[in-house]
Amino acid sequence: MAIRKKTIIGALAVPLLVLVVGLGVLQWRAKSIVANFLSRKIPNHMALAYSNIETNILGGDVILRDIALNISNRDTVLNHTSFTAQSLKINGLNYGQLFFKNTIYLDALTLKEPVLRYSPFNHHQKTGHTKKGIVGLLKTIFIQNLKIDNGSFYLFQEGKDSIKMAVESYNLMLSEGETGPMLITKKIPLSFKDYRLEVRETFVDMGTFETLNTSKIIISPNDSQINNIVLATKYSKEKLSTHLTVERDYVDLTIPKLEIGELNLGFKSDRFLVTVFESRFYRPNLEIYRDKRLPDNLQEKPLYSRLLRELPIGIDIAKISISDGYVAYEEKIEDTRKAGMLYFKQLDARINNIDNTGENKERTRVRASAEILGDGKLDLDWGFHINDPADTFTMSGSLMDLDSEKLSTFLKPNLRVKAKGTIDAMYFNFQGDSRESKGDMKMKYRDFRFEVLDRDRLKINKFLTFIGNIFVNDGSKADEDGFRFGDIETERDVTKSFFNYLWQNMENGILNTLTGDGKKDT
């Protein structure tokens, strides 16, 4: 009996000992196995270095520390990409999935402090090389939890401003990520269930004249947020003019907070598509300055419907709201005069149905209200069809309780005109396309007068003022409700912006109401 027990114990002990020894050998050899694998799989145009490899065979864990990867062109030694990371940690490699289902299944992959630097101007595609995807994959890769901790990214460009884009810090968490031979050739070669991306301090060089900055970005499937968006001209107002040959706006836009609900990114056919349920802009501040001393830019300015229609990406945004905004516009006409300014405070807007995919036949509608020049109340209702090649639109609205002398801060330096009197109420309605528009207006006003100034804008030109006011009705000849009526008829200068077009319609209607017979068309 004792001999039999010893035989059984011996029979069990031998394979167990072999297993333990085998695992010990594998654990001892694991570092060299991983190192040899990386050496064989890394192409010749990539140089990989690391300080240490740590492995745990039983747990299916691998850690690489102090990683440095440099990528050059296949046929030159010119480096275009460099990558460093404090560590790369793989946890829970599933051997059953690997050997029996040809799938690399990981419980977790964690990348700490990765820094990616890319110089596309140094990246030259090898002649005759056919692109098959980002990398060639023979197995499906599934990662239960992917985490990138405190990464950064730099995109470089040639020239004086060498940084095209910079992300100082980002954190990414992604669950149930999967890629493989069936996905790698697609536009987005990765599927996943959930994600969260947090980015701090981004910079984008928008071209010769503008830059874009944000302090914080949070992106997730349900709710996203961007803080402290700043789109600004690189130069001061005065300095910008020295870099221009034709007119161009100086821009300073700040948005303290933008909230985005239900953001989805993807592709429709070969076109990148952004779908958003709702975007909310809080307290945006936009200041625009134009130096009119420069020659006009005579390029055609498309209306917004065409601009949206011809975007290189698809957008489908159900609604946008703007709360408590501020917009100021300045024009500089002469060297010795202060720029004239129009400004709008407490700007609120609701925009619905911004869709350039061609599937939605509903029109885009913009409803906005603002305080103009710290005095009057302006309301606008603007509609257009993005997918209409004729760029038809409608515009209606009202202006209430405006002391016209406030307009003189803009009219005086730009048109050598001062206005007096009060606009109690003005209603307008017009329709048009990219070439012309027609409509009507009615106004209730009191004691309206123009004063035409001499060229130095210091004295009133009494003769021109007298001649002009002969044709202006002071508001006394009105209907029983105190309104005078006028028509709007405008031909668009296609080298000017939509807002110039809007201004021309308003100006045409006001002049016709002031100088016409004031009667309503029947």
LUMVEXFI-185832 format. One record per residue: residue in three letters; x, y, z of N, C-alpha, C in turn. Coordinates in pm, whole numbers, plus 50000, padded with zeros to 5 digits. Layout:
ALAXYZXYZXYZ...
end
This chain:
MET500834988050000500005000050000500865012550000ALA501885012750086502805024150094503545026049964ILE503925014549901504635015249773503725021349666ARG502415017449675501465022549576501295037749589LYS501235042449717501095056949740502305064349688LYS503495058649712504705065149664504735065849512THR504185054949452504145054649305503245065649250ILE502065067249316501105077449272501685091449290ILE502295093549410502895106649438503995109649338GLY504795099349311505875101249215505355104349077ALA504255097149041503665099348908503125113448894LEU502585118849005502075132649001503185142949012ALA504175139449090505245149049116506085151848992VAL506305141548912507185143148796506625153348697PRO505355151848652504845161948558504715175848621LEU504375175948753504275188748821505625195648824LEU506665187648853508025193148856508435198048717VAL508065190148616508365194148478507665207248443LEU506385208648489505615220748462506245232848530VAL506615230848656507225241948732508545246048668VAL509365236048636510645239048573510425245848438GLY509435240448365509145246248233508705260648243LEU507825263448340507385277248361508535286148404GLY509395280248489510575287848533511485291248416VAL511655281548329512505283948211511855294348120LEU510525292848101509815302548017509885316548076GLN509705317348210509785330248275511175336248258TRP512195327648272513575332148258513875336348114ARG513255328848019513495331547878512545342147820ALA511515345847898510465354547845511005367747793LYS511915373847867512475386647826513115385647688SER513935375147669514615373747541513625370147430ILE512555362647465511535359247365510835371847315VAL510455380547410509785393147373510745402047294ALA511995402747341512985411147273513225406247131ASN513345393047113513575387446980512365389646889PHE511165388546949509935390946873509895405246820LEU510185414846907510185428846867511255431546762SER512405425446779513515427346685513135422246545ARG512415410846541512035405046412510885412646346LYS509965417946427508755424146373508925438946339ILE509875445546403510065459846375510785461346240PRO510195468646142510835470446010512155478046020ASN512925477345914514255483245914514235498545925HIS513155504945877513115519545882512625524746018MET512425515646114512035519446249513125515246347ALA513475524146438514495521146539513845521646677LEU513785510046744513145508846875514195506546983ALA514055514147093514935512247208514105512747336TYR514575505847440513915505947570514945502047674SER514685505847799515675503147904515485489547968ASN514265484347970514015471848042512705465547996ILE512685452048007511455444447982511155436448109GLU509905437148154509455429148269508305420148221THR508325407448263507295398048217506745389948334ASN505525385348319504885376048412504115366048326ILE504695354148309504105344148220502725339948267LEU502555337348396501275332548446500165342948428GLY500495355548454499495366048441499325371148300GLY500235367648211500175372748074500485387648069ASP501465391948152501805406048163503175408948101VAL503285420548034504545425147979504645440248002ILE505815444848047506045459148066507335463047994LEU507265473347911508445479447850508625493247912ARG509855496547950510115509348016511055517947931ASP510855531247944511715541147877511835538147727ILE510695538747662510605535047519510975546947431ALA511705544247325512005554347223511905547747086LEU511065553347000510875547946865511045559246765ASN511915557346668512125567046561511815560446427ILE511045567746344510615562346215511145571446104SER511825565446008512345572945894511675567845767ASN511955574245655511435569545528512075556045492ARG511365547945417511835534645384513105534845297ASP513235545345216514365545645124515375556645156THR515225563345272516205573445315516375572245465VAL517325579845518517535579845664516855591945728LEU516065599245652515415611245703514295607345800ASN514395611845924513425608446028512215617846019HIS511005611946026509805620246024508945618646149THR509135607846226508315605546344509195600746459SER508955606546575509635601646696508585599646806PHE508775589146883507835585446988508605581147112THR508235586547225508815582147353507685579647451ALA507955571047548506975568347653507705563347778GLN507145566847892507725562048017507575546948028SER506415541847990506205527247995505005523147912LEU505055510547868503935503847803503655491147881LYS502445490047933502105478648020500945470747960ILE501175457747939500145448647889499765439048000ASN498465437848027497975428948132496975418948076GLY497105406448123496075396348097496015391447955LEU497145387947897497135381547765496465368047777ASN495415365747699494635353447705495245343247608TYR495905332847664496585323047579495605314447500GLY494435311447561493435303547491492945310547366GLN492645323547378492225331347262493325332147156LEU494575332947202495705334447111495925321747029PHE495935310047096496285297447028495115290946955PHE493895292947007492755285746949491815294446865LYS491855307746885490965316546809491715327046728ASN493045326046727493875335146648493585349846681THR493335352346811492995365746859493925369646973ILE494475381646964495255387047075494275394347166TYR493985388147281493005393647375493745398347498LEU493575411347532494245417147648493205422847745ASP493445420447874492575426747974492785441847976ALA494035445947964494325460347972495625463547900LEU495675475547844496905481047786497015495547834THR498125498447902498315511847959499615517947906LEU499485530247852500625537447799500815549947883LYS502005551247944502265562548033503165572847968GLU502705585447973503445597047926504035595347785PRO503205591347690503715590547552503845604447490VAL504875606547413505095619047341505325615647194LEU504445620547107504555618046964504875630946892ARG505905630746811506305642346729506345637846583TYR505615645246498505495641346358505775653246268SER506645651146169507005661346070506615656245931PRO505375658945887504905653345759505715657945639PHE506345669645647507135674445533508395666145512ASN508775658045612509895648845597509455634745558HIS508145632545551507615619245524507355617745374HIS508125609245309508005607245165507605592845137GLN506515591145064506035577745030506975571144929LYS507315558844956508195551544865507525549344730THR508275551444623507755549744488507275535344467GLY506055534044419505525520744393504925513944514HIS504995520644631504465514644754502955515944757THR502265505144783500805505044793500405505144939LYS499575514944977499135516045115498055505745143LYS498285497545248497335487045281496645489445415GLY496985500345479496435503245610497515509045697ILE497165512145821498145517945911499265508145940VAL498905495945970499855485045987499245472545926GLY500075462545898499545449945848499245440545964LEU498005435745973497605427046083497105413746030LEU497585402946092497105389546058496145384146162LYS496145390146282495275385746391494365397146436THR493225393146490492345402746555492945406446691ILE492895419446723493365424146853492185429846930PHE491965424847050490875429547135491455434047268ILE491165446447309491655452047435490455456047519GLN490305449547633489165452447719489205466847769ASN490365471347814490505485047863491825490947814LEU491725501647737492905508747688492995522147761LYS494195525247811494375537747884495665544447840ILE495575557247806496755565547778496795576447885ASP497895577047957498015585948072499015597048044ASN498525609548042499365621548030500235621147904GLY499575619347790500285619547663500375633647606SER501195635447504501285648247434501605645547287PHE501305655547203501425653847059501865666946996TYR502805666146900503285677946830503355675046681LEU502685683646603502725682746457503495694846405PHE504545692146329505425702946284505175706346137GLN505585718446099505495723045962506765730745928GLU507025731845799508185739545756507915754445769GLY508965762145785508825776545787509055782545923LYS508725795345933508995803246052508235798046174ASP506915795746157506105790246266506145775046255SER507085768846328507375754646304506315745246360ILE505515749646458504505740846518503165743146450LYS502655732846386501345733346323500245730446424MET500515720946514499535717146616500285711746737ALA499785715146856500395710146979499305706647079VAL499425694847138498565690647248499485687947366GLU499415696447468500375695447578500095683547669SER498835679847685498515668547773497165662747735TYR497085649447731495795643047709495745629547780ASN494535625647818494265612647879493125606047803LEU493295593347772492275586047696491945573147767MET490655570347781490175557447833489195551847732LEU489425539347688488595533147584488325518747625SER487085514547610486715500847649486305492647529GLU486655479847535486305469947432486735474447293GLY487995478447284488555482347156488965470147074GLU488695470646945489005459246859489465464046721THR490495457346669490945459546533491455446346477GLY491695446146348492135433546287492125434446137PRO492345423146068492435423045921491195428645852MET490005426845913488765431545851488535446445874LEU489185452245975488955466246010490085475445966ILE491285470145950492465478545936492455487145810THR491745482745705491715490545581490565500645577LYS489735500945683488625510245686489095524145727LYS488225534245706488565547945741488855549445889ILE488055542945972488325542346116488615527746148PRO489905523946161490285509746171490145504246312LEU489165509146388489015505146528487555506146567SER487045495846632485705496446690485845496546842PHE484875502446910484945503247056483545505547110LYS483395503147242482095504647306481935518347369ASP482935522747443482845535347515484225541947519TYR484235555147539485515562147545485355575247621ARG486475580547666486525593847726487905599747699LEU487925611647638489175618447605489195631847675GLU490275634447750490475647347816491765653547763VAL491665665847714492815672547653492995686147720ARG494245689447749494545702547808495575709847722GLU495315722647703496235731847634496555727147491THR495665730547400495895727547259496195740547183PHE496975739047077497315750346989497265745346845VAL496655753246757496615750046614496955762646536ASP497925761446448498255772246355497295771146237MET496395780946222495345780346121495795785245984GLY497045789645975497545794545847498385806945867THR498395815345765499275827045767498865837245872PHE497575838045906497125849245986496495845846121GLU495945833746140495215830946264495765818646338THR495515818446469495805806846553494565803346634LEU494505790746679493395785846760493965779446886ASN493405783047002493835777347129492625772947210THR492795762447289491795758547389492535754647516SER491875756347631492505752647757492135738547800LYS490925734047764490485720747808489425715447713ILE489555702747680488565695847596488215682547664ILE486935679847676486465666747724485495661347619ILE485785649547568484945643447464484515629647510SER483215627047505482635613947534481375612547449PRO480835600447437479695598647346478475607147380ASN478195609347507476965616447545477165631447562ASP478205635447636478405649547666479875653147647SER480105663847573481455668847550481495683647585GLN482705688647612482845702647651484215707947610ILE484245720447564485495727347531485515740547606ASN486615743447674486725755547753487775765047694ASN487445777947701488365788747663488915787047522ILE487995787147427488375786947285488795801147246VAL489945802447182490425815447137490895814146992LEU490185820846901490605821846762491035836346740ALA492315838346710492825852046707493815854046594THR493835866346543494835870346444496205870946510LYS497235866746438498595866246494499165880046520TYR498685890146447499265903546455498275913246518SER498775924846562497905935646607497155941346487LYS496145949546514495365955546406496255963446311GLU497135971446368498015979746284499035971146209LYS499605961346277500635952946216500065944246105LEU498825939746122498205931246021498175938245885SER497845951045885497725958445758499035958545681THR500165958045752501465958145683501765944845616HIS501005934345650501205921045590500185918145479LEU499305927745450498215925345356498375933545229THR497865928045119497775935544993496335938944960VAL495385931945023493955935045008493315934045147GLU492065938545156491365938445284491245924345341ARG491395923445473491175910945546490815914545689ASP489875907045747489435910145883490475906345987TYR490675915546082491335912146208490265905746296VAL490585894146355489575886546430490095883446570ASP489225885446669489515881246806488245875046863LEU488195861846864487025854446911487375846447035THR486615848147141486785840047262485445833747299ILE485495821047334484295813747379484665806947511PRO484195812147624484555806147753484155791447766LYS482975787947711482535773947724481635770047608LEU481905758247554481065752047451480705738147498GLU479415735447508478925722147545478345715247422ILE478645702347407478195694647291477485682147341GLY476255680347297475475668647337475385658447226GLU475725646047258475605634547166476435636647039LEU477735637247059478675638546948478985624846889ASN478885623746757479255611346687480155614946568LEU481245607546555482185609446445482265596746362GLY482295598146232482375586246148482535590046002PHE482275580345915482375582745772481075578545704LYS480695586145605479595582345516480175581945377SER480275569945321481055567745199482485571945228ASP483045581145152484405585745176484455599145246ARG483335604145293483265617445353483165616445505PHE484045623545574484005623845719482735630845765LEU482055625345865480755630445909480765633346058VAL480335645546094480175649546233478685651346261THR478185643846357476775644646394476675649146540VAL475845659446563475675665146697474195667646720PHE473725664046838472325667146871472165681746910GLU473065686746997472935700547043474295706247081SER474535718847044475725726247086475275739047155ARG475955742247267475585754147344476835762947366PHE476795775147313477885784747327477535794747438TYR478435796247534478195805247646479125817447638ARG478525829347639479215842247643480325843647538PRO480055840547413481065842747309481305857647288ASN482545861247259482925875147237483695875947106LEU483135883147009483755884146877484015898746843GLU485265902046815485645915446773486295914646635ILE485765922246541486245922346403486655936646367TYR487785937746301488285950846257488725949546112ARG488335959546030488725959345889489325972845851ASP490475971945790491165983945742490715986745599LYS489805996545585489245999845453490196008245369ARG491336011845424492326019245344493016010045244LEU492935996945267493535987345175492615984745056PRO493155980044944492305976844828491295965744862ASP490145966044797489135955744818489645942144772ASN489185931744842489415918044797488275914544702LEU488565913244574487525911744473487135897244445GLN487585888044528487135874244514485665873144551GLU484955864144484483545862044516483405856344657LYS482445861944733482185857144869480885848944867PRO480955835944880479735827844879478875830245002LEU477565828544987476665829345101476865817145191TYR476325817845313476575807145411476005793845367SER474895793845295474335781245247475325774045157ARG475975781445069476965775244980478225771045056LEU478675779545149479845775945229479625762745302LEU478445761145363478145748745435478005737045339ARG477385739645224477165729045126478485723545072GLU479485732245059480745728244997481845724845098LEU481485723345225482475719045324483045705345285PRO484325702845310484905689745278484405678645368ILE483795682145481483235672145571481725673545577GLY481055662945617479615663445636479295667545779ILE478275675845797477825679545932476315677945941ASP475875673446056474445672046084474245676046230ILE473895688846251473725694346385472265698246401ALA471585692046497470165694446513469875708546563LYS470655713146663470395726546714471635732446782ILE471725745646772472805753446834472165764846911SER472665767447031472205779147107473405787847143ILE473195800847142474205810747181473605819347291SER474335820647403473815828047518474745839547554ASP474165851447568474855863347620476145866347542GLY476005867147411477175869847327477415884747307TYR478575887747251478945901647220479665901547085VAL479255910746995479885911946863480155926746837ALA481375929846797481735943546762482415943546626TYR482065953446545482655954946412483175969046396GLU484455970546357485085983546337485585984646194GLU485495996746139486065999746008486956012046019LYS488146010945964489076022145960489086027545818ILE488666040545803488526046445671489716055245635GLU490146063445732491226072945706492286072145815ASP493486076545782494606075745875494366083746002THR493746095245989493666104546102492406103046185ARG491526093746149490256092546219490156079346295LYS489436080046407489166068046485488216059046407ALA488426046046417487566036546346486136037346397GLY485186036446305483786036046344483396022146390MET482506021346491482196008346551480686006146561LEU480265993946526478935988746556479115977346656TYR478285976846758478415965546851477045960746899PHE477005948046933475775941346976476055934147108LYS475245936847209475405930547339474215921447367GLN474395912847468473325903747511472745896047391LEU473635891147308473225883747188472815869547226ASP471595866147194471075852547213470585847347079ALA470845834747051470445829146921470095814446934ARG469195810246847468835796046835468925792446686ILE469705782346655469905778046517469505763346507ASN468675760146411468175746546394468485741046256ASN468835728146255468935720546130470085725346040ILE471305723046088472485725746006472945712345951ASP472535709245829472735695945772473115697245624ASN474355693645591474805694545451474965680945386THR474335670545445474475657145390473605654845268GLY472625663745245471755662445129470505654345156GLU470405648245275469245639745305468105647645370ASN468445658245442467435666045515466955677545425LYS465675677845398465115688045310464615700345386GLU464645700045519464175711345597465185722845589ARG464685735045603465565746645594466265749145728THR467415755345720468115759945839467455772945885ARG467225773946015466575785946068467405791946180VAL467625805046173468395812446273467485823146333ARG467265822446463466505832746534467425839046637ALA467595852346629468555859146715467975872246766SER468445876246884468075889146942469295895147008ALA469385908547007470545915247066470195929747095GLU470985935547185470925949947211471965956647122ILE471535966447042472435972846946472875986446999LEU474185988547001474796001247044474356005247184GLY474115995047269473745997847407472406004347424ASP471556003947320470306011447325469126003647268GLY469106001847135467955995647070467935980447084LYS466785974547051466605959947057466395954846915LEU467255945546871467195939846736466795925246744ASP465835921246660465415907246648465505903046502LEU466055891146477466195885946341465625871846332ASP465015868946217464565855346185465025852546042TRP465995843546029466685841345901466575826545866GLY466175823845744466045810045700466675807945564PHE467285796245543467855792945412467945777845397HIS468065773245273468215759145243469665756445202ILE470365748645282471785745845255471965739345119ASN471065730345083471255722544961470575728544838ASP470195741344847469595748344734470695755344654PRO470965751244531472035757544451471825772444425ALA470575777144431470295791344409470565799644535ASP470795793044649471075800044776469955809744815THR468705805344799467585813844839467535815044992PHE467015826245039466905828545183465755838045210THR465335838345335464365848145382464945854845506MET464575867645525465045875045641463925884345689SER463605883645815462635892845874463105896546013GLY462545907546064462955911646198462425925246234SER462935930346347462495943246397463615950146472LEU463535963546476464455971846554463605981546634MET463795981746766462965989646854463795999546936ASP463216011646954463716021447052465196024547035LEU465596028346914466986031846889467116047046872ASP467936052946957468306066846940469306067446825SER468896073346713469726072746593471066079746610GLU471186088546710472476094946734473526084646773LYS473096073446830474046062846864474696057146738LEU473926057046628474476052146502475596061246448SER475606073646496476596083046446478026078846479THR478206070746583479546066046616480116057446503PHE479226051446422479646043646306479536051746178LEU478456059546165478216066946041479186078546023LYS479526085146133480346097246123481726094646064PRO482496084946117483826082746058483786075745924ASN482736068145895482716060045774481996066845657LEU480906074045686480086079745579479996095045585ARG480686101345680480616115845699479166120445719VAL478416112645800477006115645825476726114145974LYS475946123446028475396122246163473886121146152ALA473306112946236471846111146234471266116246365LYS470066122146357469336126646475467916121446467GLY467306119746585465946114746590465886101046655THR464676095646666464466082746733463686073346644ILE464186061046633463436050346566462656042846674ASP461356045146679460536038346780460326023746744ALA460086021246616459866007346572460166006346422MET460825995646385461085992946244460925978046220TYR460115974546120459905960446084460335958645939PHE461015947545910461485945045775461295930445739ASN461155928245611460945914745560461415914345415PHE462365905845383462805904745244463265890545214GLN463255887345084463655874245036464645876444922GLY465525866744903466485868344796467275855744769ASP468295857444685469215846544655470625852444652SER471535845844585472925850344586473145862844501ARG472105867444429472285878744337471435890944371GLU470185888844414469305900144437468275896844544SER467655907344598466645905444702465585916344692LYS464385913244740463265922644742462475920744870GLY461845931544915461035930645034460385943845068ASP459995945345195459335957545238459725960845382MET459415973145421459775978145553458715987945599LYS458535988745730457725999545786458416004845911MET458326018145929459026024746037458116034746109LYS458316035446239457716046046320458886053646383TYR459006066446351460156074046399459756088546423ARG460626095946493460336109846529461526118746499ASP461256129946432462256140646413463556135346353PHE463426127346252464626121346192465296131346099ARG466586133546117467346142746036468776137546015PHE469326140945897470736138045868471516151145871GLU472756150145917473696161245906474926156145831VAL475186162145713476346158245632477536166745675LEU478666160245703479836167145756480836170545646ASP481666180845673482796183645585483796172245591ARG484776172645504485736161545495486506159545624ASP486716170245703487436168645828486546163345940ARG485236162045913484246156446005484096164646134LEU484556177146130484476185646247483316195746235LYS482936199246111481886209046089480796203146002ILE479596208746017478456204445938478466211745804ASN478316204245697478156210145564476676213845549LYS476376226445574474976230645582474236229145449PHE474936231645338474276230845208473836216345178LEU474786206845192474436192845165473416187545264THR473516192045390472536187945489471146192945451PHE471046205345406469766211145365469186203545246ILE470036200945145469556193945026469076179845063GLY469846172845148469476159245185468186158545261ASN467976167845353466786167245437465526171945367ILE465676178445249464486181545168463736168745135PHE464496157945113463886145345067463546135845183VAL463876139645305463646130845420462406135445495ASN461466126545512460276129545590460596127645737ASP460206137345820460576136745962459746126946042GLY458796120245979457966110446048456576115346078SER456306127846046454986133546076453916128545980LYS454296125445857453326120545758453316105345760ALA452486099845848452426085345868450986080845873ASP450776067545880449406062545889448886064446032GLU447676059846056447026062146185447776055746302ASP448596045746271449396039346377450796045346388GLY451086055446307452366062246314453446056146227PHE453096047446134454086040646050454156046545909ARG455366046945855455596049445714456126036545651PHE455816034445523456136021945456457126024445343GLY457936014445316458906015445208459196001845148ASP459866001845033460215989444964461725986844975ILE462075974244961463475970144960463765963444826GLU464795967944759465205961644633466715963544618THR467455952644622468915953444628469555943444533GLU470575947744463471435938544388472705936444468ARG473075923944484474225920744568475545922744494ASP476515928344565477895928444519478525915444569VAL478775906044476479205892644517480625892544573THR481325903744564482665904444625482585908544772LYS481355911144822481155914944961480495903445038SER480575904145169480075893445255478555893745265PHE477995883145326476545882745347476095894145437PHE476905897745536476485908245628476505921945561ASN477375923845463477305935845380475995935845300TYR475615924145249474355922445176473175926045266LEU473195921245389472145924445487472105939445513TRP473265945545532473335959945556472775967845437GLN473105963645315472615970545196471085969845186ASN470515958445223469055957145223468425966545326MET469015967145445468485975845550468605990545508GLU469755994145455469996007845412469016011745301ASN468826002745205467906005545095466486007645146GLY466055999045240464716000245295464516012945376ILE465516016745455465416028845536465316041245448LEU466186042045348466166053745259464846054745183ASN464326043245138463056043445064461906047445156THR461946043145281460896046745377460956061445413LEU462176066745429462346080745468462016090445355THR462356086645232462236096045120461066093245027GLY460416081745040459306078444952457996084544998ASP456896079844939455596085544977455086080045109GLY455726069345160455386064045292454126055845297LYS453526053245181452266045845179452496030945159LYS451606023345215451686008845202451186004645065ASP451965995844999451545990744869450285982444883THR449395984044789448145976444794448115966044684
end
